[in-house]
Structure formats: C-alpha cells, structure tokens
Amino acid sequence: MEYTQLGRTGLKVSRLVLGTMNFGPQTDEATSHAIMDAALDAGLNFFDTANVYGWGENKGRTESIIGSWFAKGDGRRDRTVLATKVYANMAAEGDAWPNHDKLSALNIRRAVEASLKRLGTEYIDVYQFHHIDRATPFEEIWQAVDVLIQQGKILYAGSSNFPGYKIAQANETAARRGSVGLVSEQCLYNLSERRAEMEVIPAAQEYGLGVIAWSPLHGGLLGGVLRKEAEGKRRTEGRAAATLADPAARAQIQAYEDLLDKYGLEPGETALAWLLTRPGVTGPIVGPRTPEQLTSALRALEVELSEEVLSGLDEIFPGPGPSPEAFAW
C-alpha cells in the first residue's frame, strides 16, 4: 500500500479510500465487516462515511456498522483514519424540526455527539461538511469546530462538494481566527467528469487541502459497462443507462473501452489509476459491495499508465482547461 500526507497535515493516509455508503443498504453487516478487515489487511487505512448513510428510515445505520466493527477490538480503531460527514437532517421521518440539519453550531454539536455514539469511538479524525450552508457564516462554523478540536472529539475538518470560492472563503476566515481550517475536499472527479480541475482542485492545492475523489467510476460508466452489457454480466441502469442513451456519450465510452482493450488494461482499474496520477489528489474513494470488488480496486495501485495511454484518455475525455483560460482569454 502507498501512503501520502492528507493535504498540508502530518496525517498519513492510504492512496485508496474505503467508501462505506453501501454498508447497510446493499451490503449486510457481516460482509461489511469482512470488507473492512480485508481493507486493513491490505494496508488501506482511510475509511470514509457520513451520518446520513443508511438513508431513509435507516439514517445512521452505516456508522453503526462501523461502530460494531470497531467494537471487535484488535487495534481496528487505532489503525483506521476515520472520516465522517455532517449536514443532512437526521431527524426521524415526519419529525424534522428546525436546527436538525446543516452547519449551525447547534447542529454540528448535536451531530458530532450522535456520530460518536453510533461509531463507538471517542474521536473522529476528519469531520467533513457534506455540503455548503449558505445561511451559516464560517465564523460560527469555525467556532463550533474549534471547541470540538479542543475537546478532542475531532482532529481535523474537511469539506465535501464545495466550490472553489467557498474553500477560499472558509480558509481565509479560519486564518483570521487562528483556526486550522479545511484540510481536505471531497469532490466529484473522474475521467468523465473533470470540471473540478477548473476551480475546486486549484483552490484545494493553493490552501493545502487533500483532494478525495468520489464516484471514480462515474456510476459504473468507467468500469467496463459496455463489455459487461454485451456479455450479459450486468444490466445497465440508473445514471449509466441514462448516459448511454445519448449516442455521443455511448461512442465516448466505447472509445474508452477500445483503447484499454488495445493495451490490455481493465477499465475500472484504469479509471482509479488515472486519478492516482492527477495533481493534488490524495486518493479516490472505492465503495465495494463485496470483498471481490475491493480486491479489484486494490489492483489499481499496481497499474502503470504509459504516456500513450494517458494521452489517449485525454483525447477521449478532454479536461475543461484551467480557470480563467477555459472561459476567457
């Protein structure tokens, strides 16, 4: 396993991040535990979750599954860098009151305590804001975060789905307060969706944030979807089906799979390996539903992409270009 610093911090994390969103909704507790054990055995130490995972009536279920895994002991918690998120309304269905969501100091305090209880731990390594809160000033957010850091309940704060200007605003406000500020940004970033290269990733690099890429296979589109469809191994549905209904998008994915066939590369592993070559990227999030899917994701660490392959990928999936040149002179 390869490790890197998380942004400007001294925290060492694996180049792949274990995403747990499927734990509960699609993967039962026993299998989830087996996946986490296999991840640690492989040296993957960075686990990502969110208080809302489990969804619907089961919000918080994923954190509880991780908590029951920690409770097994054997150094599991000590060896894990744990990241979770706050923003969503966690009240029971039909029982949503004001101040049960977003990033007010009150909700941050309430949400941290609830997450710690579900996770069965005394602290959270990276506490991430799941979305921007336009109604709450960063002065209030950092006041709440600073208290939690002083109490030892969280170590670092990160963001998710922030535009570049909010990353700048957040960290400039933190600097004026003498606070640490954001140390990571979790954003949608993959070969097919490269808009983060315009503003988000440059802002993250400028302020010393590690970039964590979510949906690295873009809903399965970059995982060999056409090959699996032709072989009858997988029925295309959801976002992938909607995208492939567009002839131009289907041709793009076909060109991608043809290029990788030429070089004997697996699509899913290549999509992850490409992200590992990108400036500023700490690592992509992999969200396996089975131990076998985790094994496949780990193979991406061994994939070396030649200049010919990288150039071919850029031709098929051209980036937006830097800002402001992408939209101005």
C-alpha positions as CSV (number, residue, x, y, z in Angstrom):
1,M,0.0,0.0,0.0
2,E,1.2,3.5,-0.8
3,Y,0.6,6.3,1.7
4,T,0.6,10.1,1.4
5,Q,0.0,13.1,3.7
6,L,-3.5,14.3,3.8
7,G,-3.1,17.8,2.3
8,R,-0.8,20.0,4.5
9,T,-1.3,17.8,7.6
10,G,1.0,15.3,9.1
11,L,-1.7,12.6,8.8
12,K,-0.6,9.7,6.7
13,V,-3.4,8.0,4.7
14,S,-3.6,5.3,2.1
15,R,-3.9,6.3,-1.6
16,L,-7.2,4.5,-1.8
17,V,-10.1,5.5,0.5
18,L,-12.6,2.9,1.6
19,G,-16.1,4.3,0.9
20,T,-18.8,2.7,3.1
21,M,-22.0,4.1,1.6
22,N,-23.1,0.6,0.6
23,F,-22.8,-0.8,4.1
24,G,-26.3,-1.3,5.3
25,P,-28.4,-0.5,2.2
26,Q,-26.7,-3.0,-0.1
27,T,-24.2,-4.9,2.0
28,D,-25.1,-6.7,5.2
29,E,-23.2,-6.2,8.4
30,A,-21.2,-9.4,8.3
31,T,-20.0,-8.7,4.8
32,S,-19.3,-5.1,5.6
33,H,-17.1,-6.3,8.5
34,A,-15.3,-8.7,6.2
35,I,-14.6,-5.9,3.7
36,M,-13.2,-3.6,6.4
37,D,-11.0,-6.4,7.7
38,A,-9.7,-7.1,4.2
39,A,-9.0,-3.4,3.7
40,L,-7.0,-3.1,6.8
41,D,-5.1,-6.3,6.0
42,A,-4.2,-4.7,2.6
43,G,-2.9,-1.6,4.4
44,L,-5.9,0.6,3.4
45,N,-6.3,2.8,6.5
46,F,-8.5,5.7,5.3
47,F,-12.3,5.0,5.8
48,D,-15.0,7.4,4.7
49,T,-18.6,7.5,5.8
50,A,-21.4,10.0,6.6
51,N,-24.0,10.4,9.3
52,V,-26.8,10.1,6.8
53,Y,-25.6,6.8,5.2
54,G,-28.1,4.1,5.5
55,W,-30.6,6.6,4.1
56,G,-34.4,6.9,4.7
57,E,-35.6,5.3,7.9
58,N,-32.1,3.8,8.4
59,K,-30.1,7.0,8.5
60,G,-27.1,6.4,10.7
61,R,-27.0,2.6,10.0
62,T,-23.7,2.7,8.2
63,E,-21.9,4.5,11.1
64,S,-23.4,1.9,13.5
65,I,-22.0,-1.0,11.3
66,I,-18.5,0.7,11.5
67,G,-19.0,1.1,15.3
68,S,-19.8,-2.6,15.8
69,W,-16.7,-3.4,13.7
70,F,-14.5,-1.2,15.9
71,A,-16.0,-2.9,19.0
72,K,-14.3,-6.2,17.9
73,G,-11.1,-4.6,19.0
74,D,-7.7,-6.0,17.9
75,G,-6.5,-2.4,17.1
76,R,-9.1,-1.7,14.5
77,R,-9.8,1.8,15.6
78,D,-6.2,2.7,16.2
79,R,-5.2,1.6,12.7
80,T,-8.1,3.4,11.0
81,V,-8.2,7.1,9.9
82,L,-11.9,7.7,10.2
83,A,-13.8,10.4,8.2
84,T,-17.5,11.1,8.5
85,K,-19.8,14.0,7.5
86,V,-22.4,16.4,8.8
87,Y,-25.2,18.3,7.0
88,A,-28.2,16.2,6.3
89,N,-31.3,16.2,8.5
90,M,-31.1,13.3,10.8
91,A,-34.5,13.6,12.5
92,A,-36.9,10.7,12.1
93,E,-39.2,10.8,9.1
94,G,-42.1,13.3,9.8
95,D,-40.3,14.6,12.9
96,A,-38.0,17.2,11.3
97,W,-37.6,20.3,13.5
98,P,-35.6,23.4,12.8
99,N,-31.9,23.1,13.7
100,H,-31.7,19.4,12.9
101,D,-29.6,19.9,9.8
102,K,-26.9,21.9,8.1
103,L,-24.0,23.6,9.7
104,S,-25.2,25.7,12.6
105,A,-23.1,25.5,15.8
106,L,-26.0,23.8,17.4
107,N,-26.4,21.1,14.8
108,I,-22.7,20.5,14.5
109,R,-22.5,19.9,18.2
110,R,-25.6,17.6,18.1
111,A,-24.4,15.7,15.1
112,V,-20.9,15.0,16.4
113,E,-22.3,13.6,19.6
114,A,-24.7,11.3,17.7
115,S,-21.9,10.1,15.3
116,L,-19.5,9.4,18.1
117,K,-22.2,7.3,19.8
118,R,-23.0,5.3,16.7
119,L,-19.4,4.8,15.8
120,G,-18.4,3.8,19.3
121,T,-15.4,6.0,19.3
122,E,-14.1,8.9,21.3
123,Y,-12.9,10.9,18.3
124,I,-13.3,11.5,14.6
125,D,-10.1,12.0,12.6
126,V,-11.6,14.1,9.7
127,Y,-15.0,15.7,10.2
128,Q,-16.4,16.8,6.9
129,F,-19.1,19.3,5.9
130,H,-21.2,17.4,3.4
131,H,-22.4,20.5,1.6
132,I,-22.2,24.2,1.8
133,D,-24.5,26.0,4.2
134,R,-25.4,29.4,2.7
135,A,-27.2,30.5,5.8
136,T,-24.4,29.9,8.4
137,P,-21.3,32.2,8.4
138,F,-17.9,30.5,8.6
139,E,-17.2,32.4,11.8
140,E,-19.9,30.3,13.5
141,I,-18.8,27.1,11.9
142,W,-15.2,27.5,13.0
143,Q,-16.2,28.5,16.5
144,A,-18.0,25.1,16.8
145,V,-15.2,23.2,15.2
146,D,-12.5,24.8,17.4
147,V,-14.4,23.8,20.5
148,L,-14.7,20.2,19.2
149,I,-10.9,20.1,18.5
150,Q,-10.2,21.4,22.0
151,Q,-12.4,18.8,23.4
152,G,-10.6,16.1,21.4
153,K,-13.8,15.0,19.7
154,I,-12.4,15.7,16.2
155,L,-8.9,16.2,14.9
156,Y,-9.4,17.9,11.5
157,A,-12.2,19.4,9.4
158,G,-12.8,18.8,5.8
159,S,-15.3,19.8,3.1
160,S,-17.3,17.9,0.5
161,N,-18.9,19.3,-2.6
162,F,-17.6,22.8,-2.0
163,P,-16.9,25.2,-5.0
164,G,-13.5,26.8,-5.1
165,Y,-14.7,30.1,-3.8
166,K,-16.1,28.5,-0.7
167,I,-12.9,26.7,0.0
168,A,-11.1,30.0,-0.2
169,Q,-13.7,31.8,2.0
170,A,-13.6,29.0,4.6
171,N,-9.9,29.0,5.0
172,E,-9.5,32.8,4.9
173,T,-12.0,33.0,7.7
174,A,-10.2,30.3,9.6
175,A,-6.8,32.1,9.1
176,R,-8.2,35.3,10.6
177,R,-9.4,33.3,13.7
178,G,-6.1,31.4,14.0
179,S,-8.0,28.2,13.3
180,V,-6.6,25.3,11.2
181,G,-9.3,25.4,8.6
182,L,-10.2,22.8,6.0
183,V,-7.6,20.1,5.3
184,S,-9.4,18.1,2.7
185,E,-12.1,18.4,0.0
186,Q,-14.1,15.5,-1.3
187,C,-15.4,16.2,-4.7
188,L,-16.9,14.5,-7.8
189,Y,-14.0,13.8,-10.0
190,N,-13.3,11.2,-12.6
191,L,-12.3,10.8,-16.3
192,S,-15.8,11.6,-17.5
193,E,-16.4,14.5,-15.0
194,R,-13.4,16.8,-14.9
195,R,-14.9,20.2,-14.1
196,A,-13.3,20.1,-10.7
197,E,-10.0,20.8,-12.5
198,M,-11.2,24.4,-13.2
199,E,-11.6,25.8,-9.7
200,V,-12.0,23.2,-7.0
201,I,-8.7,21.4,-7.3
202,P,-6.6,24.5,-7.8
203,A,-8.2,26.1,-4.7
204,A,-7.6,22.9,-2.8
205,Q,-3.9,22.9,-3.8
206,E,-3.5,26.6,-3.0
207,Y,-4.8,26.1,0.5
208,G,-3.2,22.8,1.2
209,L,-6.2,20.5,1.1
210,G,-6.0,16.9,0.1
211,V,-8.5,16.0,-2.7
212,I,-10.6,12.9,-2.2
213,A,-12.4,11.9,-5.4
214,W,-15.8,10.4,-5.1
215,S,-17.6,8.4,-7.8
216,P,-14.3,7.5,-9.6
217,L,-16.1,5.1,-12.0
218,H,-18.9,7.6,-12.6
219,G,-21.7,5.4,-11.6
220,G,-20.2,2.4,-13.3
221,L,-19.7,4.0,-16.7
222,L,-15.9,3.7,-16.5
223,G,-16.0,0.2,-15.2
224,G,-16.4,-1.7,-18.5
225,V,-20.1,-1.1,-18.7
226,L,-20.4,-1.9,-22.4
227,R,-18.3,-5.0,-22.2
228,K,-20.4,-6.3,-19.3
229,E,-23.6,-5.4,-21.1
230,A,-22.5,-7.3,-24.2
231,E,-21.5,-10.3,-22.1
232,G,-24.8,-10.2,-20.2
233,K,-23.0,-9.9,-16.9
234,R,-24.7,-6.7,-15.9
235,R,-27.9,-4.8,-16.7
236,T,-27.2,-1.2,-17.3
237,E,-29.5,1.0,-15.1
238,G,-29.6,4.4,-13.3
239,R,-27.2,7.1,-14.3
240,A,-25.3,4.8,-16.5
241,A,-28.3,3.8,-18.5
242,A,-29.4,7.5,-18.9
243,T,-26.0,8.5,-20.1
244,L,-25.6,5.7,-22.6
245,A,-29.0,6.6,-24.1
246,D,-27.1,9.5,-25.7
247,P,-25.3,8.2,-28.8
248,A,-22.4,10.6,-28.4
249,A,-21.8,9.5,-24.8
250,R,-22.1,5.9,-25.8
251,A,-19.5,6.4,-28.5
252,Q,-17.2,8.0,-26.0
253,I,-17.4,5.1,-23.6
254,Q,-16.9,2.7,-26.5
255,A,-13.7,4.5,-27.5
256,Y,-12.5,4.3,-23.9
257,E,-13.1,0.6,-23.7
258,D,-11.5,0.0,-27.1
259,L,-8.4,2.0,-26.1
260,L,-7.9,-0.1,-22.9
261,D,-8.5,-3.3,-24.8
262,K,-5.7,-2.3,-27.1
263,Y,-3.3,-2.0,-24.2
264,G,-4.7,-5.0,-22.2
265,L,-6.0,-2.8,-19.3
266,E,-9.1,-3.3,-17.2
267,P,-11.5,-0.2,-17.3
268,G,-12.3,0.1,-13.6
269,E,-8.6,-0.3,-12.5
270,T,-7.5,2.2,-15.1
271,A,-10.1,4.8,-14.0
272,L,-8.7,4.6,-10.5
273,A,-5.1,4.5,-11.6
274,W,-5.7,7.7,-13.7
275,L,-6.9,9.5,-10.6
276,L,-3.8,8.5,-8.8
277,T,-1.7,10.3,-11.4
278,R,-3.7,13.6,-11.0
279,P,-2.0,16.6,-9.2
280,G,-3.5,17.3,-5.8
281,V,-5.4,14.0,-5.5
282,T,-4.9,12.2,-2.2
283,G,-6.9,9.2,-3.4
284,P,-10.2,8.1,-4.9
285,I,-13.0,6.6,-2.8
286,V,-13.8,3.0,-3.7
287,G,-17.2,1.7,-2.5
288,P,-17.1,-2.1,-2.7
289,R,-20.3,-4.0,-2.2
290,T,-18.3,-7.3,-1.9
291,P,-14.8,-8.4,-0.9
292,E,-14.1,-9.3,-4.5
293,Q,-14.8,-5.7,-5.6
294,L,-12.3,-4.5,-3.0
295,T,-9.7,-6.8,-4.4
296,S,-10.3,-5.5,-7.9
297,A,-9.9,-1.9,-6.7
298,L,-6.7,-2.6,-4.9
299,R,-5.1,-3.8,-8.2
300,A,-5.3,-0.2,-9.4
301,L,-2.3,0.5,-7.2
302,E,-0.2,-1.7,-9.4
303,V,-1.3,-0.3,-12.7
304,E,1.2,1.9,-14.5
305,L,-0.3,4.1,-17.3
306,S,2.1,4.9,-20.2
307,E,2.2,8.3,-21.8
308,E,0.4,6.8,-24.8
309,V,-2.5,5.7,-22.7
310,L,-2.7,8.9,-20.7
311,S,-2.7,10.9,-24.0
312,G,-5.4,8.6,-25.4
313,L,-7.5,9.1,-22.3
314,D,-7.1,12.9,-22.6
315,E,-8.3,12.7,-26.2
316,I,-11.4,10.8,-25.3
317,F,-12.1,12.7,-22.1
318,P,-10.6,16.2,-22.6
319,G,-10.4,18.3,-19.4
320,P,-12.0,21.7,-19.2
321,G,-8.7,23.5,-19.0
322,P,-7.6,25.9,-16.3
323,S,-9.5,28.8,-15.0
324,P,-10.0,31.5,-16.3
325,E,-8.5,30.5,-19.6
326,A,-11.2,27.8,-20.1
327,F,-13.8,30.5,-20.4
328,A,-11.8,33.7,-21.0
329,W,-8.7,34.9,-22.9
